[in-house]
Amino acid sequence: QDQAEAAGGSLRFLDKLTSETGDVTLERGQVAEFGRLIVQLDSCRYPVDNPAADATAHLTILDGTTDTPLFKGWMLASSPALSALDHPRYDVWVLSCILPESATDPATDPATDPATDPAVAE
């Protein structure tokens, strides 16, 4: 299955002790902090033939107290437990990739729906 590289992706964080959650959207190479975690989105890819189906992101996750990565690898949005961060306090998982406008599904795009766009009906 062919995949395309996205400009970035969306992640969700969970602090298991406080039940605090947070969502963040990062561009490739950008870093976010959540508690003691430092998360860098290295890459986000999506299937070319079905962009909304699944995101695969390469993440580097550090604990703020050390330079050794806690996690460095690929996470799948559809199967977060398959390749997960193993941390007693925090969870991180991939939600989606940032899709370019050209990758949106025309079937779900109201601008290309003949019922709402007279130009498409002609």
GUZATOR-883788 format. One record per residue: residue number from 1; residue in three letters; chain; x, y, z of N, C-alpha, C in turn. Coordinates in steps of 0.05 Angstrom, whole numbers. Layout:
N
<NUM,ala,A,<X,Y,Z>,<X,Y,Z>,<X,Y,Z>>
...
This chain:
122
<1,gln,A,<17,-24,0>,<0,0,0>,<18,25,0>>
<2,asp,A,<13,42,-19>,<29,67,-22>,<21,86,0>>
<3,gln,A,<42,100,11>,<37,119,32>,<49,146,23>>
<4,ala,A,<37,168,33>,<46,195,28>,<55,207,54>>
<5,glu,A,<75,225,52>,<85,239,75>,<68,264,80>>
<6,ala,A,<59,266,105>,<42,289,113>,<60,312,124>>
<7,ala,A,<49,335,125>,<64,358,136>,<67,356,166>>
<8,gly,A,<50,340,179>,<51,337,208>,<29,318,217>>
<9,gly,A,<24,318,243>,<5,300,254>,<-6,309,281>>
<10,ser,A,<-27,296,289>,<-40,301,315>,<-36,278,334>>
<11,leu,A,<-29,285,359>,<-23,266,380>,<-41,271,404>>
<12,arg,A,<-45,251,420>,<-59,254,445>,<-42,244,468>>
<13,phe,A,<-42,258,490>,<-27,251,514>,<-46,244,536>>
<14,leu,A,<-37,227,554>,<-52,220,578>,<-32,218,602>>
<15,asp,A,<-39,233,623>,<-25,230,649>,<-42,211,665>>
<16,lys,A,<-32,187,670>,<-47,166,684>,<-52,172,713>>
<17,leu,A,<-35,189,725>,<-39,196,753>,<-61,217,758>>
<18,thr,A,<-61,236,740>,<-81,258,744>,<-105,256,725>>
<19,ser,A,<-104,237,706>,<-125,234,686>,<-126,258,666>>
<20,glu,A,<-106,275,667>,<-105,297,648>,<-98,287,620>>
<21,thr,A,<-113,298,601>,<-107,291,573>,<-101,317,558>>
<22,gly,A,<-88,314,535>,<-83,337,518>,<-78,328,490>>
<23,asp,A,<-88,344,471>,<-83,339,443>,<-65,361,432>>
<24,val,A,<-47,353,414>,<-29,372,402>,<-25,365,372>>
<25,thr,A,<-23,385,356>,<-17,381,328>,<11,392,323>>
<26,leu,A,<28,375,312>,<56,382,307>,<63,380,277>>
<27,glu,A,<80,398,268>,<91,395,242>,<115,377,244>>
<28,arg,A,<124,366,221>,<147,348,221>,<171,363,234>>
<29,gly,A,<184,349,253>,<207,360,266>,<201,377,291>>
<30,gln,A,<176,384,294>,<168,401,317>,<166,384,343>>
<31,val,A,<170,398,365>,<171,385,392>,<148,396,409>>
<32,ala,A,<137,378,426>,<116,386,445>,<124,374,472>>
<33,glu,A,<117,388,494>,<122,378,521>,<95,373,535>>
<34,phe,A,<95,351,549>,<71,343,565>,<82,331,591>>
<35,gly,A,<78,346,613>,<91,337,638>,<121,336,634>>
<36,arg,A,<133,313,641>,<162,310,637>,<169,300,609>>
<37,leu,A,<149,293,593>,<155,282,566>,<161,304,546>>
<38,ile,A,<180,298,529>,<187,315,506>,<183,297,482>>
<39,val,A,<164,305,465>,<156,288,442>,<163,303,416>>
<40,gln,A,<177,290,398>,<183,301,372>,<170,284,351>>
<41,leu,A,<155,297,333>,<143,283,310>,<163,283,287>>
<42,asp,A,<174,260,281>,<194,258,260>,<182,255,232>>
<43,ser,A,<159,241,231>,<146,236,206>,<117,227,211>>
<44,cys,A,<99,233,192>,<72,223,193>,<64,215,165>>
<45,arg,A,<55,190,162>,<48,180,135>,<19,170,136>>
<46,tyr,A,<7,170,112>,<-21,161,109>,<-24,147,83>>
<47,pro,A,<-43,128,81>,<-48,114,56>,<-58,132,34>>
<48,val,A,<-45,131,10>,<-52,149,-12>,<-81,144,-21>>
<49,asp,A,<-89,118,-22>,<-116,112,-33>,<-138,116,-13>>
<50,asn,A,<-132,120,13>,<-152,124,33>,<-140,142,56>>
<51,pro,A,<-136,167,51>,<-121,185,69>,<-132,185,98>>
<52,ala,A,<-158,183,101>,<-169,184,128>,<-168,158,143>>
<53,ala,A,<-159,137,130>,<-161,110,141>,<-142,106,165>>
<54,asp,A,<-117,112,162>,<-98,106,183>,<-73,124,181>>
<55,ala,A,<-63,132,204>,<-39,148,205>,<-17,131,218>>
<56,thr,A,<7,134,208>,<30,121,219>,<51,143,224>>
<57,ala,A,<59,146,249>,<77,168,256>,<103,157,269>>
<58,his,A,<125,169,262>,<150,163,275>,<155,184,296>>
<59,leu,A,<158,175,321>,<161,193,343>,<187,187,358>>
<60,thr,A,<199,208,369>,<221,206,388>,<210,219,414>>
<61,ile,A,<210,202,436>,<199,211,461>,<221,209,483>>
<62,leu,A,<226,232,496>,<246,233,517>,<232,240,544>>
<63,asp,A,<244,231,565>,<237,240,592>,<255,264,597>>
<64,gly,A,<244,286,606>,<259,311,610>,<284,308,627>>
<65,thr,A,<286,286,642>,<309,282,660>,<332,267,648>>
<66,thr,A,<329,258,623>,<351,243,610>,<351,248,580>>
<67,asp,A,<374,242,568>,<377,246,539>,<371,220,523>>
<68,thr,A,<368,198,538>,<362,172,525>,<333,170,518>>
<69,pro,A,<326,165,493>,<297,163,486>,<283,141,501>>
<70,leu,A,<259,147,511>,<241,127,522>,<229,110,500>>
<71,phe,A,<224,124,477>,<212,111,454>,<223,125,429>>
<72,lys,A,<230,109,409>,<238,119,383>,<229,99,363>>
<73,gly,A,<208,105,348>,<197,86,329>,<171,95,318>>
<74,trp,A,<158,76,304>,<132,81,290>,<109,74,308>>
<75,met,A,<88,91,309>,<63,85,322>,<41,86,301>>
<76,leu,A,<22,68,303>,<-1,67,285>,<-26,77,299>>
<77,ala,A,<-40,95,286>,<-65,105,298>,<-85,83,303>>
<78,ser,A,<-87,64,284>,<-107,43,286>,<-100,22,306>>
<79,ser,A,<-75,19,314>,<-66,-1,333>,<-45,10,352>>
<80,pro,A,<-53,28,370>,<-34,41,388>,<-19,22,406>>
<81,ala,A,<-31,0,413>,<-17,-19,431>,<4,-36,417>>
<82,leu,A,<4,-36,390>,<23,-52,375>,<51,-42,379>>
<83,ser,A,<55,-16,380>,<81,-4,385>,<76,21,403>>
<84,ala,A,<79,16,429>,<70,37,448>,<93,46,465>>
<85,leu,A,<90,70,476>,<108,80,497>,<103,64,522>>
<86,asp,A,<125,54,534>,<123,39,559>,<131,57,582>>
<87,his,A,<112,71,594>,<118,90,615>,<97,87,637>>
<88,pro,A,<106,87,662>,<87,82,684>,<67,105,688>>
<89,arg,A,<73,129,678>,<56,152,683>,<42,162,658>>
<90,tyr,A,<55,161,635>,<45,175,611>,<38,155,589>>
<91,asp,A,<18,162,573>,<12,148,548>,<12,170,526>>
<92,val,A,<21,162,503>,<20,179,479>,<10,162,456>>
<93,trp,A,<-8,173,440>,<-16,158,416>,<-22,177,394>>
<94,val,A,<-22,166,370>,<-26,181,345>,<-56,182,339>>
<95,leu,A,<-65,206,332>,<-93,209,324>,<-96,209,293>>
<96,ser,A,<-80,226,280>,<-83,229,251>,<-59,245,240>>
<97,cys,A,<-57,244,214>,<-38,261,200>,<-52,286,191>>
<98,ile,A,<-37,308,186>,<-47,332,174>,<-48,327,144>>
<99,leu,A,<-72,326,133>,<-75,319,105>,<-76,345,88>>
<100,pro,A,<-63,343,65>,<-65,366,46>,<-94,367,35>>
<101,glu,A,<-102,391,26>,<-129,394,15>,<-134,374,-7>>
<102,ser,A,<-114,369,-23>,<-117,350,-46>,<-122,322,-38>>
<103,ala,A,<-117,315,-12>,<-120,287,-3>,<-147,282,9>>
<104,thr,A,<-164,303,11>,<-190,299,23>,<-207,282,4>>
<105,asp,A,<-225,267,16>,<-243,249,0>,<-265,266,-12>>
<106,pro,A,<-267,266,-39>,<-288,282,-52>,<-316,273,-44>>
<107,ala,A,<-319,248,-36>,<-346,239,-28>,<-355,252,-3>>
<108,thr,A,<-337,261,14>,<-345,273,39>,<-340,303,39>>
<109,asp,A,<-331,314,17>,<-326,343,15>,<-351,357,5>>
<110,pro,A,<-363,374,22>,<-388,387,14>,<-385,404,-11>>
<111,ala,A,<-361,413,-17>,<-357,430,-41>,<-360,414,-66>>
<112,thr,A,<-358,388,-66>,<-360,372,-90>,<-386,356,-90>>
<113,asp,A,<-404,362,-72>,<-430,348,-70>,<-450,362,-89>>
<114,pro,A,<-461,348,-109>,<-480,361,-127>,<-504,373,-113>>
<115,ala,A,<-511,363,-90>,<-534,374,-76>,<-528,401,-64>>
<116,thr,A,<-503,407,-58>,<-496,433,-46>,<-480,451,-64>>
<117,asp,A,<-470,440,-87>,<-453,456,-105>,<-465,454,-133>>
<118,pro,A,<-479,474,-143>,<-491,472,-169>,<-471,468,-192>>
<119,ala,A,<-446,478,-189>,<-426,474,-210>,<-419,445,-214>>
<120,val,A,<-421,429,-193>,<-414,401,-194>,<-437,386,-208>>
<121,ala,A,<-462,395,-205>,<-485,381,-216>,<-486,384,-247>>
<122,glu,A,<-473,404,-258>,<-474,409,-287>,<-457,390,-302>>
